Structure formats: structure tokens, C-alpha cells
Amino acid sequence: MSKQLHKNFVDEQVKLLLKSYVDKEIKINYILSILGIKRRRFFELLARYKKDPDNFSIQYNRKTINRKIDKAIETNIIKELNIERDLIKAKEVPIRYYNYSYIKDILENDYNQKVSLSTIINRAKANSFYLTKPKRKVHEKEVITNYPGELIQHDSSHHQFSKYANKWYLITSLDDYSRLILYACLVERETNWVNIIALKVVILSYGIPYSYYVDSYSVYRFVQGRDSNWRNHYKLTDEVEPQWKQVLDDCGVKVKYALSPQAKGKIERPYRWIQDRLVRACYRKKVSDIKQAQLVLNSLIQKYNYQWIHSTTGEVPYIRFQRALKENKSLFREFRIRPPYKSTKDIFCLRTNRMVNSYRKVSINNLELRVPSAPLHERIQLRIVPDKESGLSEVRFWHEDDLLGIQKVKNSDLNLVYF
């Protein structure tokens, strides 16, 4: 049975399953069915894992820790450990510990060299490349879901993901039930618009979810007093509802707010995995451009969604997500453009209300726009869709349920923070 287990699984996959069992997150029968082993074999593995989690392995000859390995493999292990040490010393990037699993992947993917995780760890200890990680705080499990689309966790993280570039924002949306990452994008600055784009991609790709889960950051939630300066800079109106939330209101999606930083623990775990590997990959590739970093990020998301067994669910996110859809267990609803709206541009947009003057004009940031069919001295709504590539914004004028007209305006003339 050991040989069969070794053929079908790698150390990290089995460790994640055992850890999930220890944390009482999955049951034994589920693990037995995945690994295809008997209860006796499971408890043998569990005992070894509990005794030494860091060095646990299902590889052959695991007792001969100090056995000789190919000189080329030994050289590359030390080489990669030295790179890790340099990265840890770089204070500007958020890396403080060695990632031996990442080195294992590097050896397999870049050098075509297979080596057990325990071998890498033992070489690290023998050559002073070892740091003991502090125990992580236990996060509150405040959000518990039973269906895809029941809750989408949405957040952003601001870090220096590459030593060779400035800080970027990583915006991510994740399905809580499956832990499938639905959206991940690096941007140079965080605005209402980039968060609305994230909503658009998720909703048009997967459907309308039941709810979103975010923190109380000002893009997502207005707090009187705290956000007065932010409102003047980012918002188009004096309305209390942020632009991001107005889009969700139009789609009929509820918004839930984290009551504490600890309550956001579930989305922070995938973030840690992605952030850690993104920083390491950008460092090794000397990435200095955000477009290059996005390609690295896309590759990591692919691996996370389609290959990695999640430590909480004990399943690959994509497989868990698809199985639930096939069983018709989903709270995603089909997106449809409902009257009176004519286009997705009427939903996924920035909004502001303006009073029509006696010349049938409205003013926005010192720019006057003529709306021939607008009612005099009444408020109309401008729904604005900026485009970075063309440098133009499409302004759609609405009064009650009527689309009054459409104009193209230069982004610079509107003088708004979009991107």
C-alpha cells in the first residue's frame, strides 16, 4: 500500500489531509476514500505525522535521512536556499521564513529533479537555512457556507510583491464554499473602479452570488467621520453608499462586513499562499513590471485552483466547486439585464446625480455636458464607464427609467480617479 500511496500522492497532499483531520475539519472516512487506504494504515500515517509534522514524508527510505543524493540536486538545493536567505534579508518584501515546499516545486519544475520535502528540510537544517515559524493565531470561523455562491470573499492586499518594483495592490475574490479563487488582479492603485471591474468579471463569469463578504475599508463601506476626506477624493457624489456597493444593490446582492480582523481568517489563508509564492517567484524572475507580475500571478492561481488540496476543505477547489454545481447545489443566479437598463454598462459603472440647468446642461468637475432631452431643473443620473486603453469614458444619462442619451468624454476632462 505504501508504494501505491507514493505513486498517487505527494507529501504535501497527504500532510494537508492529516492536518485537516487533526483540526477536526474533515472526517476519517473521507480521507480513506481519497487515499484508498485502510484505517490501520491511516493511523500509522497519523502517528508519524503528529510526531514530526515538518519532516513527515511518504517517500521511500524516509528513515535514511542523511543518505547521499545526486550532487546536482544537492547543489541546486543549496542554491535555492541561498536565494531564500537573500529574500528573507530584503526588508522591503513581506517574506520572513523559508518555504521548503516552494523549493521542492522549483526543483521539479525548473530542474526536473524530484526530491522529498524532508530531504530539503534536512539539508536546510544541516546548512543553517532553518528558521522556526511562530504559531499562527487561530482565526474565528465566523463564515460557514454550504453552497457555491452563498458568499464571495473579496479583499485587497497592498505589498511590495517584487523587490524590483514599487508596491502593488492584489485584488482577489474567492468563493467561500469551494475556496475557488474567482478573480485575482494586480493594480498600481486601488479605486472604486478596479473593484467594480472585479465584480463585473465574477458576476458575468459565474452568475450573481447571494452575498459578498468584505472588511470595512472605505471602498466597501462608508463610515461617517472616518471617510470624509476619502469621500471627496474617490466618490462622485455626497451619497453615503460607496460606488462598489451601489453596483451590488443593482444586482440584488447582500453585503456582509467582517466584525474583526480575525473574522477574515479564511480569505487570509489563500492570500498567504498566493502572496508568499508571488513574492518568491517575482524575486527569482527579477520582475519589475506589473504585467509580468500578473502573468506570474495567473500561473499561481491556476495551480492553486486546479492542483492544490485546500487545507480546510481537504479538496481541490475546482473539483469541489464543479461537483457542487453538478449536484445543483449552487446559489449563483444567472445574470440578466433587467428593465429599464439596456446594457451591462448601466450596471457596472460609476454613478453621480446632477441638476439640469436652464440650458439643459449638467456640470461635473467644471466640465459642462449638454443633454438635449433632459428635463429642466431636475436631477438626472450619470452612469459613467471609463476605458483606460482608449482614454475615453462613456457617460450614460438617466432620468427615472429613461435613457436620455450617451456621450463620450476624455477621462482627463472628467478629472476623476479611475484606475
C-alpha positions as CSV (number, residue, x, y, z in Angstrom):
1,M,0.0,0.0,0.0
2,S,2.9,2.4,0.7
3,K,4.1,2.1,-2.9
4,Q,0.7,2.8,-4.2
5,L,0.3,5.9,-1.9
6,H,3.7,7.1,-3.0
7,K,2.8,6.8,-6.7
8,N,-0.5,8.7,-6.4
9,F,0.2,11.5,-3.9
10,V,3.0,13.8,-2.8
11,D,3.9,14.6,0.8
12,E,2.1,17.9,0.9
13,Q,-1.2,16.5,-0.2
14,V,-1.2,13.8,2.5
15,K,0.0,16.3,5.1
16,L,-2.8,18.6,4.3
17,L,-5.4,15.8,4.7
18,L,-3.8,14.7,8.0
19,K,-3.7,18.3,9.3
20,S,-7.4,18.8,8.4
21,Y,-8.3,15.6,10.3
22,V,-6.3,16.8,13.4
23,D,-8.0,20.1,13.2
24,K,-11.4,18.3,13.0
25,E,-12.2,19.8,9.7
26,I,-12.8,16.6,7.7
27,K,-13.7,13.0,8.8
28,I,-11.6,9.9,8.5
29,N,-13.9,8.1,6.0
30,Y,-13.4,11.0,3.5
31,I,-9.6,10.6,3.8
32,L,-9.8,6.8,3.5
33,S,-11.8,7.1,0.3
34,I,-9.3,9.7,-1.2
35,L,-6.1,7.9,-0.3
36,G,-7.5,4.4,-0.9
37,I,-6.1,3.0,2.4
38,K,-7.4,1.1,5.4
39,R,-7.9,2.5,8.9
40,R,-4.8,0.8,10.3
41,R,-2.6,2.4,7.6
42,F,-4.2,5.7,8.2
43,F,-3.5,5.7,11.9
44,E,0.1,4.7,11.2
45,L,0.5,7.7,9.0
46,L,-1.3,9.9,11.5
47,A,1.1,8.8,14.3
48,R,4.1,9.6,12.2
49,Y,2.7,13.0,11.2
50,K,1.9,14.0,14.8
51,K,5.4,13.0,15.9
52,D,7.2,15.2,13.4
53,P,4.9,17.2,11.0
54,D,7.7,19.1,9.4
55,N,9.6,16.0,8.3
56,F,6.6,13.8,7.6
57,S,7.0,12.0,4.3
58,I,5.5,9.1,2.3
59,Q,8.7,8.7,0.3
60,Y,10.8,5.6,0.3
61,N,13.7,5.2,2.7
62,R,12.4,8.0,4.9
63,K,14.5,6.6,7.8
64,T,17.7,7.2,6.0
65,I,17.6,11.0,6.3
66,N,21.3,11.5,5.7
67,R,21.5,9.3,2.7
68,K,23.5,10.7,-0.2
69,I,21.7,12.3,-3.1
70,D,22.8,13.3,-6.5
71,K,25.4,16.0,-6.4
72,A,23.5,18.2,-8.9
73,I,20.4,18.0,-6.7
74,E,22.4,18.9,-3.6
75,T,23.9,21.9,-5.4
76,N,20.5,23.2,-6.5
77,I,19.0,22.8,-3.1
78,I,21.8,24.9,-1.6
79,K,21.5,27.4,-4.4
80,E,17.7,27.8,-3.9
81,L,18.2,28.0,-0.1
82,N,20.7,30.8,-0.6
83,I,18.2,32.7,-2.7
84,E,15.6,32.2,0.0
85,R,18.0,33.6,2.6
86,D,18.7,36.7,0.4
87,L,14.9,37.2,0.1
88,I,14.4,37.0,3.9
89,K,17.1,39.6,4.4
90,A,15.4,42.0,2.0
91,K,13.4,44.1,4.5
92,E,11.2,45.7,1.9
93,V,9.4,42.5,0.9
94,P,7.0,40.6,3.1
95,I,9.0,37.3,3.4
96,R,10.3,36.2,6.8
97,Y,10.7,32.4,6.5
98,Y,11.9,29.7,4.2
99,N,9.4,27.9,2.1
100,Y,10.7,24.4,1.5
101,S,7.6,23.3,-0.4
102,Y,8.2,26.1,-2.9
103,I,11.9,24.9,-3.3
104,K,10.6,21.4,-3.9
105,D,8.4,22.7,-6.7
106,I,11.3,24.8,-8.1
107,L,13.5,21.7,-8.3
108,E,10.8,19.6,-10.0
109,N,9.6,22.3,-12.5
110,D,12.8,24.2,-13.3
111,Y,15.4,21.5,-12.9
112,N,13.4,18.3,-13.4
113,Q,14.7,17.0,-10.2
114,K,12.5,15.1,-7.8
115,V,13.4,15.2,-4.1
116,S,11.4,14.7,-0.9
117,L,10.4,17.6,1.2
118,S,12.1,16.0,4.2
119,T,15.4,15.8,2.3
120,I,15.2,19.6,1.6
121,I,14.4,20.4,5.2
122,N,17.3,18.2,6.5
123,R,19.7,19.9,4.1
124,A,18.4,23.3,5.3
125,K,19.0,22.4,8.9
126,A,22.4,21.0,8.2
127,N,23.5,24.2,6.4
128,S,21.9,26.8,8.7
129,F,19.0,27.5,6.4
130,Y,16.3,26.9,9.0
131,L,14.0,29.2,10.9
132,T,11.3,28.2,13.4
133,K,8.0,29.7,12.5
134,P,5.8,31.1,15.3
135,K,2.5,29.5,15.9
136,R,-0.2,31.3,14.0
137,K,-3.2,32.7,15.8
138,V,-6.4,30.7,15.4
139,H,-8.9,32.7,13.3
140,E,-12.6,32.9,14.2
141,K,-14.7,30.7,11.9
142,E,-17.4,33.2,11.6
143,V,-18.4,32.5,8.0
144,I,-19.7,29.0,7.3
145,T,-21.3,28.2,3.9
146,N,-22.9,25.2,2.3
147,Y,-23.2,26.2,-1.3
148,P,-21.1,27.9,-4.1
149,G,-22.2,31.5,-4.5
150,E,-23.5,31.7,-1.0
151,L,-20.7,34.1,0.0
152,I,-17.9,35.6,-2.0
153,Q,-14.9,36.8,0.0
154,H,-13.5,40.0,-1.6
155,D,-10.4,41.8,-0.4
156,S,-7.3,43.6,-1.4
157,S,-3.7,43.5,-0.2
158,H,-1.0,46.1,-0.5
159,H,2.6,44.8,-0.6
160,Q,5.9,45.1,-2.4
161,F,5.4,41.9,-4.3
162,S,8.7,42.3,-6.1
163,K,11.9,43.7,-4.8
164,Y,12.5,45.3,-8.2
165,A,9.3,47.4,-8.2
166,N,7.0,49.6,-6.1
167,K,4.1,48.3,-4.1
168,W,1.1,47.0,-5.9
169,Y,-2.4,46.1,-4.8
170,L,-3.6,42.5,-5.2
171,I,-7.4,42.3,-5.5
172,T,-9.0,38.9,-5.1
173,S,-12.5,37.4,-5.0
174,L,-12.9,33.9,-3.6
175,D,-15.9,31.5,-3.3
176,D,-16.1,30.6,0.4
177,Y,-17.6,27.2,0.0
178,S,-15.1,25.8,-2.5
179,R,-12.2,28.2,-1.9
180,L,-12.0,28.7,-5.6
181,I,-10.4,32.0,-6.5
182,L,-12.7,33.6,-9.0
183,Y,-10.7,36.8,-9.6
184,A,-7.1,37.9,-8.9
185,C,-5.6,41.0,-10.3
186,L,-2.6,43.3,-9.6
187,V,-3.2,47.1,-9.8
188,E,-1.0,50.0,-9.2
189,R,-3.6,51.9,-7.2
190,E,-6.9,50.8,-5.7
191,T,-10.0,52.7,-6.7
192,N,-13.7,52.2,-6.8
193,W,-13.5,51.4,-10.5
194,V,-10.9,48.5,-10.2
195,N,-13.2,46.9,-7.6
196,I,-16.2,47.3,-9.8
197,I,-14.3,45.6,-12.6
198,A,-13.7,42.7,-10.2
199,L,-17.5,42.5,-9.6
200,K,-18.2,42.5,-13.3
201,V,-15.8,39.7,-14.1
202,V,-17.1,37.5,-11.3
203,I,-20.8,38.1,-12.0
204,L,-20.6,37.8,-15.8
205,S,-18.4,34.6,-15.5
206,Y,-20.2,32.8,-12.7
207,G,-23.5,34.5,-12.1
208,I,-25.0,36.6,-9.3
209,P,-24.0,35.3,-5.9
210,Y,-26.1,35.5,-2.8
211,S,-23.7,37.7,-0.8
212,Y,-20.3,39.4,-0.6
213,Y,-18.1,39.4,2.5
214,V,-15.6,42.4,2.9
215,D,-14.0,44.4,5.6
216,S,-14.9,48.0,6.5
217,Y,-12.4,49.6,4.2
218,S,-13.8,52.8,2.7
219,V,-14.2,51.4,-0.8
220,Y,-16.7,49.0,0.5
221,R,-18.3,50.8,3.4
222,F,-18.8,54.4,4.3
223,V,-18.2,55.3,8.0
224,Q,-19.1,58.9,9.0
225,G,-16.2,61.0,10.1
226,R,-13.5,58.4,9.1
227,D,-14.2,58.7,5.4
228,S,-14.9,62.4,4.9
229,N,-11.5,63.0,3.1
230,W,-11.8,59.8,1.2
231,R,-15.3,60.6,0.0
232,N,-14.2,63.8,-1.5
233,H,-11.3,62.1,-3.3
234,Y,-12.9,58.9,-4.6
235,K,-16.6,59.3,-4.6
236,L,-18.6,61.1,-7.3
237,T,-21.5,62.2,-5.0
238,D,-22.3,63.0,-1.5
239,E,-24.3,59.8,-1.1
240,V,-23.3,57.5,1.7
241,E,-23.4,54.3,-0.3
242,P,-20.0,53.6,-1.9
243,Q,-19.9,53.1,-5.6
244,W,-19.0,49.4,-5.2
245,K,-22.0,48.7,-3.0
246,Q,-24.3,50.5,-5.4
247,V,-23.4,48.0,-8.1
248,L,-24.2,45.1,-5.8
249,D,-27.5,46.8,-4.8
250,D,-28.5,46.9,-8.5
251,C,-27.6,43.2,-8.8
252,G,-29.6,42.3,-5.7
253,V,-26.5,41.0,-3.8
254,K,-26.2,41.3,0.0
255,V,-23.1,42.7,1.6
256,K,-21.7,41.3,4.9
257,Y,-18.9,43.1,6.8
258,A,-16.2,41.4,8.9
259,L,-16.6,42.3,12.5
260,S,-12.9,41.9,13.3
261,P,-9.6,41.2,11.5
262,Q,-9.7,37.7,13.0
263,A,-13.0,37.1,11.3
264,K,-11.3,37.4,7.9
265,G,-9.1,34.4,8.5
266,K,-10.5,32.3,5.8
267,I,-9.6,34.5,2.9
268,E,-6.3,35.4,4.6
269,R,-5.1,31.8,4.3
270,P,-5.4,31.6,0.5
271,Y,-3.9,35.1,0.4
272,R,-0.8,33.9,2.4
273,W,-0.3,31.1,-0.1
274,I,-0.5,33.3,-3.1
275,Q,1.4,36.3,-1.7
276,D,4.2,34.1,-0.5
277,R,4.7,32.4,-3.8
278,L,4.2,35.5,-5.8
279,V,6.9,37.3,-3.9
280,R,9.3,34.4,-4.3
281,A,8.6,34.0,-8.0
282,C,8.9,37.7,-8.8
283,Y,12.2,37.8,-6.9
284,R,13.7,34.9,-8.8
285,K,12.5,36.2,-12.2
286,K,13.6,39.8,-11.3
287,V,10.1,41.0,-12.2
288,S,9.9,44.8,-12.4
289,D,6.8,45.3,-14.5
290,I,3.2,44.8,-13.2
291,K,2.2,43.0,-16.5
292,Q,5.0,40.5,-15.9
293,A,3.9,40.0,-12.3
294,Q,0.3,39.4,-13.5
295,L,1.5,36.5,-15.7
296,V,3.2,35.0,-12.7
297,L,0.1,35.5,-10.6
298,N,-2.1,33.8,-13.3
299,S,0.2,30.8,-13.2
300,L,-0.1,30.6,-9.4
301,I,-3.9,30.9,-9.4
302,Q,-4.1,28.1,-12.0
303,K,-2.1,25.9,-9.7
304,Y,-4.0,26.8,-6.6
305,N,-7.4,26.3,-8.2
306,Y,-6.7,23.1,-10.1
307,Q,-4.0,21.2,-8.3
308,W,-3.7,22.1,-4.6
309,I,-5.7,20.4,-1.9
310,H,-7.0,23.1,0.3
311,S,-6.1,22.7,4.0
312,T,-9.6,23.5,5.2
313,T,-11.8,21.6,2.8
314,G,-9.4,18.8,2.0
315,E,-10.3,19.1,-1.7
316,V,-9.0,20.7,-4.8
317,P,-11.1,24.0,-5.1
318,Y,-12.1,23.5,-8.7
319,I,-13.2,19.9,-8.1
320,R,-15.2,20.9,-5.1
321,F,-16.8,23.8,-7.0
322,Q,-17.7,21.7,-10.0
323,R,-19.1,18.8,-8.0
324,A,-21.5,21.1,-6.2
325,L,-22.7,22.6,-9.5
326,K,-23.3,19.2,-11.0
327,E,-25.4,18.3,-7.9
328,N,-27.3,21.5,-8.4
329,K,-26.1,22.9,-5.1
330,S,-25.4,26.5,-6.0
331,L,-26.7,29.9,-5.0
332,F,-25.3,31.6,-8.1
333,R,-28.1,33.1,-10.2
334,E,-28.0,33.8,-13.9
335,F,-27.1,37.4,-14.7
336,R,-29.7,39.2,-16.8
337,I,-30.1,42.8,-17.8
338,R,-33.4,43.8,-16.4
339,P,-35.6,46.7,-17.5
340,P,-35.2,49.6,-17.6
341,Y,-31.4,49.1,-18.1
342,K,-30.2,48.5,-21.7
343,S,-26.6,47.3,-21.2
344,T,-24.1,45.9,-18.7
345,K,-22.7,49.4,-18.8
346,D,-25.8,50.6,-16.9
347,I,-24.9,48.2,-14.1
348,F,-21.1,48.1,-13.8
349,C,-20.4,51.8,-13.8
350,L,-19.7,54.8,-11.6
351,R,-22.7,56.9,-10.7
352,T,-23.4,60.5,-9.9
353,N,-26.5,62.7,-9.7
354,R,-26.6,66.2,-11.3
355,M,-29.1,69.0,-11.6
356,V,-30.1,70.1,-15.1
357,N,-29.7,73.9,-15.6
358,S,-31.8,76.2,-17.8
359,Y,-29.6,75.4,-20.8
360,R,-30.2,71.7,-20.4
361,K,-26.6,71.2,-19.2
362,V,-25.1,69.4,-16.2
363,S,-21.7,70.1,-14.7
364,I,-19.2,67.6,-13.3
365,N,-15.8,68.7,-12.1
366,N,-16.0,72.0,-14.1
367,L,-16.9,70.2,-17.3
368,E,-20.3,71.0,-18.8
369,L,-22.2,68.4,-20.7
370,R,-25.3,69.2,-22.8
371,V,-28.3,66.7,-22.5
372,P,-30.9,67.9,-25.1
373,S,-33.7,65.7,-23.9
374,A,-33.2,66.3,-20.1
375,P,-36.0,67.8,-18.1
376,L,-35.2,71.3,-16.8
377,H,-34.2,71.9,-13.2
378,E,-34.5,68.2,-12.3
379,R,-31.8,65.8,-11.1
380,I,-30.6,63.1,-13.6
381,Q,-28.1,60.3,-13.0
382,L,-24.9,60.0,-14.9
383,R,-23.7,56.4,-15.2
384,I,-20.0,56.5,-16.3
385,V,-17.9,53.7,-17.8
386,P,-14.3,54.6,-18.1
387,D,-11.9,52.8,-20.5
388,K,-8.2,53.0,-19.8
389,E,-7.0,51.9,-23.2
390,S,-8.9,54.4,-25.3
391,G,-8.7,57.2,-22.7
392,L,-12.5,57.8,-23.0
393,S,-15.4,57.5,-20.7
394,E,-18.9,56.7,-21.8
395,V,-21.4,58.8,-19.9
396,R,-25.0,57.5,-20.0
397,F,-27.7,59.9,-18.8
398,W,-30.7,58.5,-17.0
399,H,-33.8,60.2,-15.7
400,E,-36.1,57.8,-13.7
401,D,-36.5,54.8,-16.1
402,D,-35.5,56.6,-19.3
403,L,-32.1,56.6,-21.0
404,L,-31.8,60.2,-22.2
405,G,-28.6,59.8,-24.2
406,I,-24.9,58.8,-24.4
407,Q,-21.7,60.9,-24.7
408,K,-18.0,60.1,-25.0
409,V,-15.8,62.2,-22.8
410,K,-12.0,62.1,-22.2
411,N,-11.1,60.6,-18.9
412,S,-8.8,63.6,-18.2
413,D,-11.6,66.1,-18.8
414,L,-13.7,64.3,-16.1
415,N,-10.8,64.6,-13.7
416,L,-11.8,61.5,-11.7
417,V,-9.7,58.8,-10.1
418,Y,-10.5,55.7,-12.1
419,F,-7.5,53.4,-12.3
